[in-house]
């Protein structure tokens, strides 16, 4: 027979209530805000060229690209941070290598020395 779960009122209560309150706040803001209808891009617009022109501050291209630059640099910073974190997590510490992986001289079994 299973027992009923008990509510922990220790040190986890305050962070849990803060998380629920933050969720309610975000849900309220998201559900109460209005979004404009999407307009899309013209059929003959070259979005990639407009981003390139905007990066070099050239007034050309059929799409205003100021919003693209902010998104481009934000994604670049986030991906750079993710890459740095992956390298940090994948790096092996020098002290973590056990001594059993490298046998001492003369302790090899089998084969000719």
DSSP file (Angstrom, degrees, kcal/mol; ACC not computed):
  #  RESIDUE AA STRUCTURE BP1 BP2  ACC     N-H-->O    O-->H-N    N-H-->O    O-->H-N    TCO  KAPPA ALPHA  PHI   PSI    X-CA   Y-CA   Z-CA
    1    1 A X              0   0    0      0, 0.0     2,-0.2     0, 0.0     0, 0.0   0.000 360.0 360.0 360.0 133.4    0.0    0.0    0.0
    2    2 A X        -     0   0    0      1,-0.0     2,-0.3     0, 0.0     0, 0.0  -0.526 360.0-132.7 -85.6 152.8    1.4    3.4   -0.9
    3    3 A X        -     0   0    0     -2,-0.2     2,-0.2     1,-0.1     3,-0.1  -0.669  26.7 -98.3-101.9 159.9    1.5    6.3    1.5
    4    4 A X        -     0   0    0     -2,-0.3    -1,-0.1     1,-0.1     2,-0.1  -0.535  43.4-107.3 -75.2 138.2    0.3    9.8    0.9
    5    5 A X        -     0   0    0     -2,-0.2     2,-0.4     1,-0.1    -1,-0.1  -0.373  32.3-137.0 -66.9 146.5    3.1   12.3    0.0
    6    6 A X        -     0   0    0     -2,-0.1     2,-0.5    -3,-0.1    -1,-0.1  -0.836  12.7-119.9-107.0 142.8    4.0   14.7    2.7
    7    7 A X        -     0   0    0     -2,-0.4     2,-0.6     2,-0.0     0, 0.0  -0.679  23.3-139.2 -81.0 124.4    4.6   18.4    2.1
    8    8 A X        -     0   0    0     -2,-0.5    -1,-0.0     1,-0.1     0, 0.0  -0.749  19.2-177.0 -85.4 124.6    8.1   19.5    3.2
    9    9 A X        +     0   0    0     -2,-0.6    -1,-0.1     3,-0.1     5,-0.1   0.076  51.1  99.5-107.1  22.7    8.0   22.9    4.9
   10   10 A X  S >  S-     0   0    0      3,-0.1     3,-1.1     1,-0.0     4,-0.4   0.472  99.4 -41.2 -83.8-134.0   11.7   23.2    5.4
   11   11 A X  T 3> S+     0   0    0      1,-0.2     4,-0.5     2,-0.1     3,-0.1   0.564 128.4  66.0 -76.8  -9.0   14.2   25.1    3.3
   12   12 A X  H 3> S+     0   0    0      1,-0.2     4,-1.5     2,-0.1    -1,-0.2   0.535  81.3  79.0 -90.3  -5.6   12.6   24.2    0.0
   13   13 A X  H <> S+     0   0    0     -3,-1.1     4,-2.4     2,-0.2     5,-0.2   0.931  90.8  48.7 -69.9 -46.4    9.3   26.0    0.6
   14   14 A X  H  > S+     0   0    0     -4,-0.4     4,-2.3     1,-0.2     5,-0.2   0.934 112.8  45.4 -65.7 -48.0   10.5   29.5   -0.2
   15   15 A X  H  X S+     0   0    0     -4,-0.5     4,-2.2     1,-0.2    -1,-0.2   0.883 113.6  52.1 -62.7 -34.1   12.2   28.7   -3.6
   16   16 A X  H  X S+     0   0    0     -4,-1.5     4,-2.2     2,-0.2    -2,-0.2   0.919 110.4  46.5 -65.8 -43.4    9.2   26.6   -4.6
   17   17 A X  H  X S+     0   0    0     -4,-2.4     4,-2.5     1,-0.2    -2,-0.2   0.878 111.5  52.4 -65.5 -37.2    6.8   29.5   -3.9
   18   18 A X  H  X S+     0   0    0     -4,-2.3     4,-2.3    -5,-0.2    -2,-0.2   0.904 109.5  49.5 -64.5 -40.8    9.0   31.9   -5.7
   19   19 A X  H  X S+     0   0    0     -4,-2.2     4,-2.2     2,-0.2    -2,-0.2   0.907 112.2  47.3 -65.1 -41.9    9.0   29.6   -8.8
   20   20 A X  H  X S+     0   0    0     -4,-2.2     4,-2.4     2,-0.2    -2,-0.2   0.911 112.7  49.4 -66.0 -41.8    5.2   29.2   -8.7
   21   21 A X  H  X S+     0   0    0     -4,-2.5     4,-2.3     2,-0.2    -2,-0.2   0.898 111.2  49.3 -64.7 -40.0    4.8   33.0   -8.4
   22   22 A X  H  X S+     0   0    0     -4,-2.3     4,-2.6     2,-0.2    -1,-0.2   0.888 110.5  50.9 -65.9 -39.0    7.2   33.6  -11.3
   23   23 A X  H  X S+     0   0    0     -4,-2.2     4,-2.6     2,-0.2    -2,-0.2   0.922 110.7  48.5 -63.2 -43.9    5.3   31.1  -13.4
   24   24 A X  H  X S+     0   0    0     -4,-2.4     4,-2.4     2,-0.2    -2,-0.2   0.905 111.8  49.9 -63.5 -41.4    2.0   32.8  -12.7
   25   25 A X  H  X S+     0   0    0     -4,-2.3     4,-2.5     2,-0.2    -2,-0.2   0.939 112.8  45.6 -62.5 -47.7    3.5   36.2  -13.5
   26   26 A X  H  X S+     0   0    0     -4,-2.6     4,-2.6     1,-0.2     5,-0.2   0.894 112.8  50.9 -63.8 -40.1    4.9   35.0  -16.8
   27   27 A X  H  X S+     0   0    0     -4,-2.6     4,-2.6     2,-0.2     5,-0.2   0.913 111.4  48.2 -63.7 -42.0    1.7   33.3  -17.7
   28   28 A X  H  X S+     0   0    0     -4,-2.4     4,-2.0     2,-0.2    -2,-0.2   0.926 113.3  46.6 -63.8 -45.1   -0.3   36.4  -16.9
   29   29 A X  H  X S+     0   0    0     -4,-2.5     4,-1.0     1,-0.2    -2,-0.2   0.912 115.7  46.0 -64.6 -41.9    2.0   38.7  -19.0
   30   30 A X  H  < S+     0   0    0     -4,-2.6     3,-0.3     1,-0.2    -2,-0.2   0.917 116.4  43.5 -68.4 -42.9    2.0   36.2  -21.9
   31   31 A X  H  < S+     0   0    0     -4,-2.6    -1,-0.2    -5,-0.2    -2,-0.2   0.773 116.0  47.2 -76.2 -25.2   -1.8   35.7  -21.9
   32   32 A X  H  < S+     0   0    0     -4,-2.0    -1,-0.2    -5,-0.2     2,-0.2   0.576  93.9  90.9 -93.1  -8.9   -2.7   39.3  -21.5
   33   33 A X     <  -     0   0    0     -4,-1.0     2,-0.4    -3,-0.3    -4,-0.0  -0.559  68.0-137.7 -87.9 153.2   -0.4   40.8  -24.1
   34   34 A X        -     0   0    0     -2,-0.2     2,-0.4     0, 0.0    -2,-0.1  -0.897  10.8-153.5-111.2 139.4   -1.4   41.3  -27.7
   35   35 A X        -     0   0    0     -2,-0.4     3,-0.1     1,-0.0     2,-0.0  -0.898  20.2-118.5-111.0 138.1    0.8   40.5  -30.6
   36   36 A X        -     0   0    0     -2,-0.4     2,-0.1     1,-0.1     3,-0.1  -0.328  40.1 -94.0 -69.9 158.3    0.4   42.3  -34.0
   37   37 A X        -     0   0    0      1,-0.1    -1,-0.1     2,-0.0     2,-0.1  -0.483  47.4-102.4 -71.9 143.2   -0.4   40.2  -37.0
   38   38 A X        -     0   0    0     -2,-0.1    -1,-0.1     1,-0.1    -3,-0.0  -0.413  30.3-168.9 -69.5 139.9    2.6   39.0  -39.0
   39   39 A X        -     0   0    0     -2,-0.1    -1,-0.1     1,-0.1    -2,-0.0   0.758  22.9-155.7 -99.8 -29.7    3.3   40.9  -42.1
   40   40 A X        -     0   0    0      2,-0.0     2,-0.3     3,-0.0    -1,-0.1  -0.181  25.0 -70.6  80.6-179.1    6.0   38.7  -43.8
   41   41 A X        -     0   0    0      1,-0.1    22,-0.1     4,-0.1     6,-0.0  -0.789  51.8 -92.9-110.9 154.8    8.6   39.7  -46.3
   42   42 A X    >   -     0   0    0     -2,-0.3     3,-1.3    20,-0.1    -1,-0.1  -0.316  38.1-115.8 -61.9 154.0    8.1   40.6  -49.9
   43   43 A X  T 3  S+     0   0    0      1,-0.3    -1,-0.1     3,-0.0    -2,-0.0   0.798 113.3  44.6 -64.5 -30.2    8.4   37.7  -52.3
   44   44 A X  T 3  S+     0   0    0      2,-0.1    -1,-0.3    18,-0.0     2,-0.2   0.302  85.5 121.1 -98.4   9.9   11.5   39.1  -54.1
   45   45 A X    <   -     0   0    0     -3,-1.3     2,-0.8    17,-0.1    -4,-0.1  -0.544  54.6-146.8 -78.6 136.3   13.4   40.2  -50.9
   46   46 A X     >  -     0   0    0     -2,-0.2     4,-1.8     1,-0.2    17,-0.3  -0.864  16.9-178.3-103.1  99.1   16.8   38.7  -50.2
   47   47 A X  H  > S+     0   0    0     -2,-0.8     4,-2.2     1,-0.2    -1,-0.2   0.892  79.0  53.5 -68.4 -41.2   17.0   38.4  -46.5
   48   48 A X  H  > S+     0   0    0      1,-0.2     4,-2.1     2,-0.2    -1,-0.2   0.911 110.0  47.5 -62.0 -43.2   20.5   37.0  -46.4
   49   49 A X  H  > S+     0   0    0      1,-0.2     4,-2.7     2,-0.2    -1,-0.2   0.881 109.5  54.3 -65.7 -37.1   21.9   39.9  -48.4
   50   50 A X  H  X S+     0   0    0     -4,-1.8     4,-2.2     2,-0.2    -2,-0.2   0.890 107.7  49.6 -64.7 -38.5   20.0   42.4  -46.2
   51   51 A X  H  X S+     0   0    0     -4,-2.2     4,-2.1     2,-0.2    -1,-0.2   0.924 111.6  49.3 -64.6 -43.3   21.7   40.9  -43.1
   52   52 A X  H  X S+     0   0    0     -4,-2.1     4,-1.3     1,-0.2    -2,-0.2   0.914 111.8  48.1 -61.8 -43.7   25.1   41.1  -44.8
   53   53 A X  H  <>S+     0   0    0     -4,-2.7     5,-2.9     1,-0.2    -1,-0.2   0.899 111.0  51.4 -63.1 -39.6   24.5   44.8  -45.8
   54   54 A X  H ><5S+     0   0    0     -4,-2.2     3,-1.0     1,-0.2    -1,-0.2   0.856 104.4  56.9 -67.9 -34.0   23.3   45.6  -42.3
   55   55 A X  H 3<5S+     0   0    0     -4,-2.1    -1,-0.2     1,-0.2    -2,-0.2   0.860 113.0  40.5 -64.8 -33.5   26.5   44.1  -40.8
   56   56 A X  T 3<5S-     0   0    0     -4,-1.3    -1,-0.2    -3,-0.2    -2,-0.2   0.280 115.1-116.6 -97.3  10.8   28.7   46.4  -42.9
   57   57 A X  T < 5 +     0   0    0     -3,-1.0     2,-0.5     1,-0.2    -3,-0.2   0.885  62.1 151.4  57.7  43.7   26.3   49.4  -42.3
   58   58 A X      < -     0   0    0     -5,-2.9     2,-1.8    -6,-0.1    -1,-0.2  -0.915  48.4-132.6-105.7 129.8   25.5   49.6  -46.0
   59   59 A X        +     0   0    0     -2,-0.5     2,-0.3    -5,-0.0    -5,-0.1  -0.593  67.7 104.1 -82.7  82.0   22.0   51.1  -46.9
   60   60 A X        +     0   0    0     -2,-1.8     3,-0.1   -10,-0.1    -2,-0.1  -0.927  37.1  69.2-149.4 171.3   21.0   48.4  -49.4
   61   61 A X  S    S-     0   0    0     -2,-0.3   -14,-0.1     1,-0.1   -16,-0.1   0.028  74.5-101.3  93.4 155.7   18.7   45.5  -49.6
   62   62 A X  S    S+     0   0    0    -16,-0.2     2,-0.5   -18,-0.1   -20,-0.1   0.506  97.9  70.2 -92.4  -4.7   14.9   45.3  -49.6
   63   63 A X  S    S-     0   0    0    -17,-0.3     2,-0.4    -3,-0.1    -3,-0.1  -0.953  82.5-124.2-118.0 125.0   14.4   44.3  -45.9
   64   64 A X        -     0   0    0     -2,-0.5     3,-0.2     1,-0.1     4,-0.1  -0.540  31.1-172.8 -65.1 126.1   15.1   46.6  -43.0
   65   65 A X     >  +     0   0    0     -2,-0.4     4,-1.5   -15,-0.2    -1,-0.1   0.151  48.4 108.4-115.4  18.2   17.6   44.6  -41.0
   66   66 A X  H  > S+     0   0    0      1,-0.2     4,-1.3     2,-0.2     3,-0.2   0.909  85.6  49.2 -64.8 -39.6   18.2   46.4  -37.7
   67   67 A X  H  > S+     0   0    0     -3,-0.2     4,-1.8     1,-0.2    -1,-0.2   0.818 106.1  58.6 -66.1 -30.7   16.3   43.8  -35.8
   68   68 A X  H  > S+     0   0    0      1,-0.2     4,-2.9     2,-0.2    -1,-0.2   0.867 100.6  55.5 -66.3 -36.1   18.3   41.1  -37.5
   69   69 A X  H  X S+     0   0    0     -4,-1.5     4,-2.6     2,-0.2     5,-0.3   0.918 107.1  48.7 -65.5 -42.7   21.5   42.5  -36.2
   70   70 A X  H  X S+     0   0    0     -4,-1.3     4,-2.1     1,-0.2    -1,-0.2   0.931 115.1  44.8 -62.4 -45.5   20.4   42.3  -32.6
   71   71 A X  H  X S+     0   0    0     -4,-1.8     4,-2.6     2,-0.2     5,-0.2   0.900 112.5  52.8 -65.3 -40.1   19.2   38.7  -33.0
   72   72 A X  H  X S+     0   0    0     -4,-2.9     4,-2.1     1,-0.2    -2,-0.2   0.935 113.1  41.8 -62.0 -47.7   22.4   37.8  -34.9
   73   73 A X  H  X S+     0   0    0     -4,-2.6     4,-2.2     2,-0.2    -1,-0.2   0.848 113.2  53.8 -71.5 -33.0   24.7   39.1  -32.2
   74   74 A X  H  X S+     0   0    0     -4,-2.1     4,-2.3    -5,-0.3    -2,-0.2   0.941 111.2  45.3 -64.0 -46.2   22.6   37.7  -29.4
   75   75 A X  H  X S+     0   0    0     -4,-2.6     4,-2.7     1,-0.2     5,-0.2   0.891 111.5  53.8 -63.3 -38.9   22.7   34.2  -30.9
   76   76 A X  H  X S+     0   0    0     -4,-2.1     4,-2.0    -5,-0.2    -1,-0.2   0.907 110.6  45.8 -63.1 -41.4   26.4   34.6  -31.5
   77   77 A X  H  X S+     0   0    0     -4,-2.2     4,-2.3     2,-0.2    -2,-0.2   0.906 113.6  48.7 -68.5 -41.5   27.0   35.4  -27.8
   78   78 A X  H  X S+     0   0    0     -4,-2.3     4,-2.2     2,-0.2    -2,-0.2   0.917 112.7  47.6 -65.5 -43.2   24.8   32.6  -26.6
   79   79 A X  H  X S+     0   0    0     -4,-2.7     4,-2.3     2,-0.2    -1,-0.2   0.872 111.0  52.0 -66.5 -35.8   26.5   30.0  -28.9
   80   80 A X  H  X S+     0   0    0     -4,-2.0     4,-2.5    -5,-0.2    -2,-0.2   0.913 110.2  48.2 -65.5 -41.4   29.9   31.3  -27.8
   81   81 A X  H  X S+     0   0    0     -4,-2.3     4,-2.3     2,-0.2    -2,-0.2   0.890 111.4  50.8 -64.8 -38.7   29.0   30.8  -24.2
   82   82 A X  H  X S+     0   0    0     -4,-2.2     4,-2.3     2,-0.2    -2,-0.2   0.898 110.8  48.7 -65.6 -39.9   27.6   27.3  -24.9
   83   83 A X  H  X S+     0   0    0     -4,-2.3     4,-2.3     2,-0.2    -2,-0.2   0.915 111.1  49.6 -66.1 -42.6   30.9   26.4  -26.7
   84   84 A X  H  X S+     0   0    0     -4,-2.5     4,-2.2     1,-0.2    -2,-0.2   0.903 111.8  49.2 -62.1 -40.5   33.0   27.7  -23.8
   85   85 A X  H  X S+     0   0    0     -4,-2.3     4,-2.4     2,-0.2    -2,-0.2   0.883 109.8  51.3 -65.6 -38.7   30.8   25.7  -21.4
   86   86 A X  H  X S+     0   0    0     -4,-2.3     4,-2.0     2,-0.2    -2,-0.2   0.900 111.3  47.4 -65.8 -39.9   31.2   22.6  -23.4
   87   87 A X  H  X S+     0   0    0     -4,-2.3     4,-1.3     2,-0.2    -2,-0.2   0.901 111.9  50.6 -66.5 -40.0   35.0   22.9  -23.5
   88   88 A X  H  < S+     0   0    0     -4,-2.2    -2,-0.2     1,-0.2    -1,-0.2   0.907 114.0  44.0 -64.3 -41.8   35.0   23.6  -19.8
   89   89 A X  H  < S+     0   0    0     -4,-2.4    -1,-0.2     1,-0.2    -2,-0.2   0.825 115.0  48.7 -72.7 -30.9   32.9   20.5  -19.1
   90   90 A X  H  < S+     0   0    0     -4,-2.0    -1,-0.2    -5,-0.2    -2,-0.2   0.652  86.0 106.7 -84.4 -15.1   34.9   18.3  -21.5
   91   91 A X     <  -     0   0    0     -4,-1.3     2,-0.4    -3,-0.2    -3,-0.0  -0.424  66.4-136.7 -68.1 136.1   38.3   19.3  -20.2
   92   92 A X        -     0   0    0     -2,-0.1     2,-0.1     2,-0.0    -1,-0.1  -0.786  13.1-127.3 -96.3 133.6   40.0   16.6  -18.2
   93   93 A X    >   -     0   0    0     -2,-0.4     3,-0.7     1,-0.1     4,-0.2  -0.486  14.4-128.9 -75.9 150.8   41.8   17.5  -15.0
   94   94 A X  G >  S+     0   0    0      1,-0.2     3,-1.0     2,-0.1    -1,-0.1   0.856 106.3  53.6 -68.7 -35.2   45.3   16.3  -14.6
   95   95 A X  G 3  S+     0   0    0      1,-0.2    -1,-0.2    -3,-0.0    -2,-0.0   0.571  91.8  75.1 -78.8  -8.4   44.7   14.7  -11.2
   96   96 A X  G <   +     0   0    0     -3,-0.7     2,-0.6     2,-0.1    -1,-0.2   0.553  68.0 103.3 -81.9  -6.7   41.8   12.6  -12.4
   97   97 A X    <   -     0   0    0     -3,-1.0     2,-0.1    -4,-0.2    -3,-0.0  -0.655  69.9-136.9 -80.3 116.8   44.0   10.1  -14.3
   98   98 A X    >   -     0   0    0     -2,-0.6     3,-1.0     1,-0.1     4,-0.3  -0.385  10.5-127.8 -71.8 152.8   44.3    6.9  -12.2
   99   99 A X  G >  S+     0   0    0      1,-0.2     3,-0.8     2,-0.2    -1,-0.1   0.692 100.7  73.1 -73.3 -18.0   47.7    5.2  -11.9
  100  100 A X  G 3  S+     0   0    0      1,-0.2    -1,-0.2     3,-0.1     3,-0.1   0.689  84.0  67.7 -72.1 -16.6   46.3    1.9  -13.0
  101  101 A X  G <  S+     0   0    0     -3,-1.0     2,-0.6     1,-0.2    -1,-0.2   0.812 100.9  47.9 -73.6 -28.1   46.0    3.1  -16.6
  102  102 A X  S <  S-     0   0    0     -3,-0.8    -1,-0.2    -4,-0.3     2,-0.1  -0.897  83.6-150.2-115.2 101.4   49.8    3.3  -17.1
  103  103 A X        -     0   0    0     -2,-0.6     3,-0.1    -3,-0.1     5,-0.1  -0.376  23.1-108.6 -70.8 149.7   51.6    0.2  -15.9
  104  104 A X    >   -     0   0    0      1,-0.2     3,-1.8     3,-0.1     4,-0.1  -0.286  49.7 -75.4 -71.8 163.5   55.1    0.6  -14.6
  105  105 A X  T 3  S+     0   0    0      1,-0.3    -1,-0.2     2,-0.1     0, 0.0  -0.349 118.4  19.6 -63.7 133.1   58.0   -0.7  -16.6
  106  106 A X  T 3  S+     0   0    0     -3,-0.1    -1,-0.3    -2,-0.1    -2,-0.1   0.426  97.2  97.3  90.3  -0.6   58.4   -4.5  -16.5
  107  107 A X    <   +     0   0    0     -3,-1.8     2,-0.2     2,-0.1    -2,-0.1   0.335  48.6 119.8-103.5   7.8   54.8   -5.2  -15.4
  108  108 A X        -     0   0    0     -4,-0.1     2,-0.5    -5,-0.1     5,-0.1  -0.508  56.3-141.6 -70.7 138.2   53.4   -6.0  -18.8
  109  109 A X        +     0   0    0     -2,-0.2    -2,-0.1     0, 0.0    -1,-0.0  -0.874  62.2   2.9-102.1 134.4   51.9   -9.4  -19.0
  110  110 A X  S    S+     0   0    0     -2,-0.5     0, 0.0     1,-0.2     0, 0.0   0.152  93.4  63.9  78.4 160.6   52.4  -11.4  -22.2
  111  111 A X  S    S-     0   0    0      2,-0.0     2,-0.4     1,-0.0    -1,-0.2   0.043  87.7 -68.0  76.6 170.9   54.4  -10.4  -25.3
  112  112 A X              0   0    0      1,-0.1    -1,-0.0     0, 0.0     0, 0.0  -0.801 360.0 360.0-101.6 140.4   58.1   -9.7  -25.6
  113  113 A X              0   0    0     -2,-0.4    -1,-0.1    -5,-0.1    -2,-0.0   0.420 360.0 360.0 -89.7 360.0   59.8   -6.7  -24.0
